[in-house]
């Protein structure tokens, strides 16, 4: 009941443009011709804690003494946490933000991600070994925004140490599962990974080939310019 009352109160407020995220210089043009507008940087600790301060995000984040909350990506986020933030930012700004799909994330990150290495074994039955014996190349340390590459559209840090949640469900052999009952979701990063929806620390749970994701964060996209 308290959650319903909170979202009702937020929805009654006039939109506040001050909370709108900074978007990349240019949209990503999708294969079907649509434009996808992408947040320039990942959501930061300071941005996240604004949501917490307004009692819309349950989790409160703390930056280390050597980190600036205004420029440090918010990490340690589960899929459930992320949905709280999206609900808050949409209600607060009056705009429709969402997570990218896995395909959208791959497309916007392709210009800055390294090419996949050649497999170590040619035998198809050993493809799993090739993946697990290949070390990741992305740095593991959490760094301030702007520490990594920038795409031609102006999207920063897609090749950094933060893997970003997408809206695509990973359900194993199950098909047609209700997204509200999805057990895990794909995250975008150096390689394909699927992480259970409640996991905040990828070292404790996940399903991926290669080096496990270092950090779990988020980046907003929208189909409509503003």
N, C-alpha and C positions, 0 to 999 in steps of 0.2 A: 504494500500500500504506500509506504514512504517513497519508493522509487517512482511510482505513478504520480504522486503529488509533486515530486521534484521536477520530473520532465514536463508536467503540466505547467508549473511555474516558469520554467525556462522558455517554453513555447509561447507564453504570453508576453515575454519581454520583446521590445523592438530589436531587430537585428543590430548587432554591434560590429561594424567593419574593422574595429581595432583588433579583433581576434582572428581575422582572416589570415591564413598562412601566406608566406611569400612564395610565389610560384616561379617556375623556371621561365627564362626569357621567351622561349617559344614552345608551343605544344608539340607533342610527339604525334606524327601522322601515322595512323594505323593502316594496315593493308587494305581495309575496306574504305579508306578515305576519311574516316572520322578523325577528329582531333582529340587528343587526350592531354589535359592540362595537369602537370605534375608538380608537386611541392619541390622547391629547389633543394632543401635540406630535409633530413629526417626530423621528426618531432623532437624537440629538446626537453631536457629535464625541467627547465623553467616553464615551458609551454604546458608540459604535462601537469606540473604542480598547480598551475592556474585552474585546471580542471578539478584537481583534488581539493583546492581551496574553496571551490564553489560546490563541493560535496557531490560532484557528478562522477568522479573517478575514485574508486575505493583505495587504490594503491598510492602511497606517497613515496616519492623518490628522493634520495639524498646523494648529492655529488661529493666526491672526495675533496679533501682540502686543496688539492692542486688542480681541480676542475672548475670551470666556470659553467654554472647551470644554464646560462643563456646560449652557450655554444657547444655543449656536450649532449650528444644524442641520448634520448630516454631509452633505456634498455632494461632487461629483466621483465619484459611485458609478455603476458599470455595473450592468446586470442580473445579471451573474455575481457581482459583489461582494455585491449584495443577497441573493442566494440563500445565500451563505455565512453571512451574518448571521442569516437566518431559520433555517437549520439549527442554528446555535449557540444561539439564544434558545430554540428548541423543545426541544433536548436539555438545556439548562441548567435551564429552568423546568418542564419536563414538561407544557407547555401547547402547544396547536396554534395558532400564529400564522401569518398569511399576508399577502400583498398583496391589496388590494381588486381587484375587477374594474373595468374602465373604467366600466361602468354604475353600480356602487356608488359609485365616486369622484364621478361627476357628481351623483349623488343627494345625497350628504352635503355637497357643496360648493355646491349650487344656492342655498341661502339667503344665501351671502356673496359669490358671484361676480357681477360686474356683468352686466346684460343685454347680449346681443349687439347691436352697433350695426346700424342699417339698412344694407343694401348700398348701395354708391356707384353701382352700375349696375343697371338693371332687366333688361337683356338677359342671359338665362341663360348665353350663351356668354362673357360677361365676368365671371362670378362669381369666377373665379380672381383677376382684377385687383382686385376689391373687397377680397378677403382680404389680398392682398399689399400694398395701399396703405393699409391700416388699421394704425396704430401701436398697440402694446400699451399698456395702462394700468397694468399691474402694475409696481411698482418693480423695478429690476434688482439693486440692492445687497443683499448677504446681511446680514440683520439678526437679532438675538436672537429666540428664541421668544417669542411673545406680542406681537410688534410689529404684527400685522395683526388682522383681524376674528376673532371667535369665533362659531361657529354656535350655534343654539338648543340643541343637544345638548352644547355645551361643547368642540367641536373647534376648535383654534386654527390660524390661519395658512394656511388652505386657499387664500386669495386672495393669498398672499405671493409671493416671488420664487423659491421652490423648487418645481420641478415634481416630482411624485412618481410613481415607477414603479407600474404596475399589472401584474396577471398576464395580461392579455389580449394575445394575439399579433397582430401586424400582418404579414400575409404577402402583401400585394398581391393578385394574381389567384389565388394558390394557395389551395386550400381543403382542410380536413382535415389540415393539416400537424401533425406530431408536435411538441408544445410544446418538447420537448428539442432540436428542430432549427429552432426559430423564429428568423428572422433579425432581427426587431425587435419591440418591445413598445410599447404605448400608455403615455404618461405623462399624469398628470392635472395640469392647471394652468389658466391663463387661457383657453387654447384647446386644441383637439385637436392632439396631436403624437404621432408615432411615431419611436422612437429605436432604432438598431441596438443589439443586446444587449451589445456590447463597449464602447460609447461611454461615456466618463466626462465629457467636455466637450461639451455640446450645440452649441457654436459650431463644432465640427469635424465634426459628423455628425448628421443627423436629417432628418425629413420632416414638415413642418408648414406650415400656413398662418399668416400673420401673423408677429409677432415671434418669433424662435426662443426656446426655453426658456433661462432665465438660469442655472439650477443644477439638478442632478439629485440628488434625495434620496429618502427613503423614510418611510413611515408604516405601522405594523402594524395589522391588524384580526384579529378572531377571531369565530367563530360561537358560541362558548361563553363565558358569563360565568365569572369566577373571583373 
